[in-house]
Amino acid sequence: MSRSEIAGAGPRLATLAGAVLGCSCLVAASPYPGTAQVERWTLERTVTIGDAFDPETGLTRVGDVIVLGDRLLVTQDLERRVRVFSLTGDFLGFIGRGGEGPGEFRNVGSMGLHDGRMWIDSGSRRLQYFDAEGRLVSSERIEGHPALLGATVQGVLQDGSRLFKHTVSAGELVESPPKPEAVVLVDPEGLPWDTVAMIVGRSGITQFVGSGWTSYVSIPESYRSLLSVAPDGSGFVVVHRTGATSAEPHTFRVIRFDARADTAWAHEVPYDPIPVPREWRTRHVEEYVHDFGEFRGFPPGRVRQVWERAFGRLEFFPPVGDVQAGTDGTTWLLLRTGVESSEWEVLDESGHTVARADPPPRGSIRWADAESLWFVERDELDVPYLVRYLIRRP
């Protein structure tokens, strides 16, 4: 059944069809085809942006990162604006400021590219579009079915359709089993087409309950599904990381969708689960106890108990730590190769493995194209930096 047929069949059938697409009923090739020609790529560090003491280049919490022409745009949600740099790291200015008017942001959500312009989810159910010079071009209301209220924009596809994700609360993610999050495709007029994926799996969120308050903190390992939307709207990727319960060979699932939200390819990928050693678990418990101390009045002994219980649930490491949908049709997967090691595996437009590369330390990918990558890295004081790596092929 085509997407148009699903849309004509009504929302119930559309939702069911989308749920099936994200479940274990999906038929896929296994393992990756085309692995005989895998290259080893080198990532060359070339540009670093960030200075903890400079009000212009100093970064706060980094959200989305996009390249528009010769400019690098970086969302800063704590400041409710976008920082603009040259591709060589020169500070060029800001886009937006806090507020409700044209060119102002109530908050800073997702950001991407559409028709040569930057779009940003600026809160108040608005998408605002800016040109490469940072000038406001247009502002559009985010229309849609009332069922989408509370859902967040994840991306704008090349035909103007939008991807929404129904975000569940931290409390719902702590529940067992945690609630799924639907990824819904909506046309430019705000009419839902179908549910194209479901975000499922156990999260790494830990709950602290005190007298009259509840706080949530995440540990670094999670089996929650991953979602990455190509910033130019050329497609998106979903990775389902079901938890292994034994050391027997297991699989995870990767699905690449094209610019029309149709399935481009899907793979069931076999891997050997890597057990979490007791020493690794003990070390991380000690680090969290040290970092959080007496958490909001919690006695140290209770803090330790919470972290021991959280890390005690982790028997095997998740097979994938990160994913990025590239603007050139590639898919970058950060695969765990050992207790303390990982590597990037690069898939082409057809889902074939074409290359592997060692990851930068303490970094997460934000942008990938045919020539370079932009990472967010953190130093020993947890200060964020943006780093550009050129891709060196054999």
N, C-alpha and C positions, 0 to 999 in steps of 0.2 A: 504494500500500500504506500503510495507516495505521500509527501507531506501535505499536498493540497487535498488529497482524499481524506487524510486524517482530520484536517481543519474542517472539511465539510461534514464529517461524521459527528462533530460535536465535541465539547470539552472533555467529557468523561472518557471517550475512546481515545482522544488525543493524549490525555494524561496516562492512560493505561499503556498506550503504545510507547510513550517516552520512558515509562518505568521499565518496560521490557528491554528497551535499548540499553539501559544502564545495569541490568541484572545479569545473572550468570547464564541466561538463556542465549546470550550473544554468541554467534558462531564466528570463530576467528582462526587465523593461521597461527601455527605454533611449531617451532620457534620462529624468530625473525628470519625472513628470507634475505638472501644477499649478503651474508656475513663473511664470505670468503675474501672480499676485497676491502676489508676494514682497514682504514688508515689510522695512524697515530698523529693527532694534531697537537701543536704546542700553542699555549696561550701566552702571548707576550704583553706584559704590563707596560702601558704607555702613558696614560694620563691619570692623575689622581686629583680629585676635587674634595676639599673639605679642610676646615681649620677651626678648631674648637674656640678660638679667641677672635675670629674675624666675623663681624656681623653680616658681611656679604656672602662669603663662601662657606661659612660655618653652617652645617646641616643639622636640622632637628630630625624628627622621625621621618624616614623616607618612605613614600608610598610608591606610586607608579613613576616610571622613567620612560620617556619617548624621545626619539630623534625626529625633528621636523626641519628638513633642509640642513642648514649648517648649525642648528641650535639643539641644545639638550634641555629638555623640560623636566622638572622634578617636582612632584607634589609634596607639599609640606603641610600636613593636616593640622599640626599643632598651631601653625601660624595662619592658617586659612588663606594660603596663597601658593603660587607656583614660582619656583626659582628658575631663572634662565641663564644658561651658560653657553659659551662656544664649545665646539667639540675638542678644543685644546685646553679647556678648563677656565677660560676667562669669564668672570661674572659680568652679565649683561643687564640684569635687572629682575623685576618681579612682574608677574601677571596676577591681577586680582588683589582683593583685600577682604577682610571680614565685613559682612553686611548683607542686605537683602536686595540691593538695587542692581541695575545692569553692570556687568563686569565685577560684581561682588559675590562672595561666597559665604553662604551660611555655614557650610562645612566643605571639606575637600574630599571627594570620593574617588571613583575610578576616573581614568583619563586615557585617551587614545586618539587615533587619527581617522578622519573621514573626509574624503574629497579634498585632500590637501590642507585640511584645517585641523586644529586641535579641538577636541571636545572634552568637557569635564562635567562630571556630576557634581553640581555645586550646592546641593541641598534644596529644600523647598520644592521638591519634585521638578527640578529644572535641569536641562542640559544646556550649557553655554558653549558657543563655538568661537574660536579665536584664530586669526591668521598667524603667519610666521613672525610677524612683528609684534604680536601680542595685542593687537586691536580686536575688540569685540565685533564679531560679524553678525551673530544672531543668538537668540535665546528661545528655547522651545520648552514647553511644558511636557512633562513625562506623563502621557496619558496611558490609560490601561484599565483593565477590569479591577473592581474593588478587591478581588482576591490577591492582587499584586501589591496592595498597600503593605508597607513594611519590607518589601523585597528591594534589593539593591541592584543597580545597574552594574553588570560585569563587563560589558563590551557593546560596541556598535559594529555590526557586520557591514560589508561593503554595499549591500543594497539598502542600508538604513534600518534594517531590523535590529532589535536590541535583545540582549541576553540579560535576564534578571535571575537573581538567586534568592530564594526564600531563606533568609538567615535565621537560624534558631539561636536562642539565648545560651549563655554559658551554662546556666543551670540545666537546660535541656540537654546540653552536650555531656554533662556529668552523669545524667541518668543512664541506666542500663536496661535495654539498649538505647543509645542516643538517637534522637529523632533525625530522620533524613532531611536533606535540603534539596528542593527541586530547582533545577536550572530550566527556565522557561524562555522560549523564543516568542517575541512579540513583534508584530509588523509595525511599520512607521506610523500607522494610524492608531496604534495602541490596542489592536485586537490580538489576543493570545492565539498562537498557532498550535503549539504543542509543548509538552515537557520533553526536552531532549536528553536529559541526564538526571541522575540522582546522586547527590553527595552523601555517602554513607560511611559507616565504620566507626570504630572507637576513637575518641579524641584523646589528646594528652593533657586535658584540663583537670586540675585538681582544685577541690573546694575547701575553703576554710570557713567555718561557721563559728562566730563569736556571739557575745551577748548583744543582740539587736543589730548585727551586721553579718554579711556574707561576702567573701572575696574569692576571686578565682585567679589561679596562676597556672600557666601551662608548662609542662616539662617538654624537653626537646624531641621526644619521640612520639609519633602518632600513627594510627592506622586509618585516619580519616582520608577519604578520597581527595585527590588534588585536582584543581581546575586552573588552567592557564589559557587566557584569550590573547591571540596575537594582537598587538597594539594597533595594527593597520586594518583589523577586521577581516583578515584573510582566512580565519578559522579559529578553532580552539581545541584544546586537548583535555581529556579527563583520564586520570589514572586511579584505578580502584586497587587499594592495598589491603586485601583481606589478610587477617592475622593468621600466621602459622601456629599450629598447636603441637607440632612435633618437628624433629629434624629431617623428616622425609621431604623429598623434593616438593615444592609448592609452586604456585603461579601468581602473578599479578596481571592486571588487564590494562591495556592502553588503547584509547579510542581517539582518533583524530577526526574532527569534523571540518568540512570546508566552509567557504564563505556563504553558502546557502544553508548551513547547519545540517547538511546531509553527511552521512558517515563516509569519510574518505577511505579509511582503513581501520582495522582493529586487530589486535594481537593478544593472545594469551601467552605470557612470557614465563617460561620456567626458571626457577632459581632454587638454590640450596639455602634454606634458612640458617641464619647465623645466630647462635645462642648468645644471650647476654651473660657475660661472666660475672660471678659474684663480686670480684674486685672492681669491675667497672661500675656496678650498681652501688657499691659501698662508697666509692670515690665521689660519685655524683650526689648521693645523699648528703655527704659531708659538705660538698660545695654549696648545695642549696641551703642547708642549715646555716652555714657561715654567711651566705649572701643575704638571707632574709632575717637572721637573728630572731629576736622576739617579735614575731610577725603580729603587729597590731594588738599587742598585749597577750598573745599566745605564750604560754610558758615554753622554754626551749625544748623540754621533753615532749610536749605535744606536737611542736613543729616537726621534730624528728620523726615521730610516729606517722604523721601525715605523709612526709616524703618517703619514708620506708614503705608505706602501703602503696603509694603511687608508683614508685619504681619497682616494687615487688610484682606488680601485674605485668611487667614487661619481660616476657620469656625469650622472645626473639626480636631482633631488630627489624623494623620495616624495610622492605627491599628498595624503596625509592624515597629519597629525601627531598627532592625538588623537581620541578618540571617547568620548562619555558617553551611556549609556542613561538617559533621564530617568524619574522616577517618574510623570510625567503622560503617558507614552506617546511623548514626543518623543525624537528622536535628534539629538545635537549632534556635528557633524563639523568638525574644524579643517582647512580646506583651504588648501594653499599657493597663493598668488596671484602671488608673485614671489620673487626671490632673498632678499629680506629682509622679506617681508610674507605674512600669512595672514589668514583671516577664518573665523568660525564660520558654518556653514550649519545651519539647524534644519529637521528633517523632522518632520511630524506622524505620527499613529498609522497612517496609510495610506502613509507614505513620501513624501508630497508635500513639496516645498520650500516653507516658509511664511515664512522670515525669514533674514536675515543680520545679523551683528553683528561689530564690531571686537573682537579679543581683548585682554585685559589684557596688559601686558608681563610677561615672565618667569614666566608662570603656567601651571598645568595644572589642569583641571577635576576636581572630586571628587564633586560632587552637583549635580543639576539637578531643579527642580520647576517648576510653572507660574508661580511668582512670582520666584524668585531662583536664584542659582548660588553655590556655594562653590568657591573656587579655592585652591590652594596656590601662593604666590608666594615668591620669594627675593630678598633684597637683594644689594648688591654684595659682601658678605662671605659669601654663600651661606647666610644665616640664613633658615629657613622661617617664613612667616606664613600664617595663614588669613584670607581676605578674602571677605566676602559682597557680591555685586552684585545689586541689584534690576533686574528686566527692565522697561524702559520701552518700551512700544509706541506707535506713532503714534496 
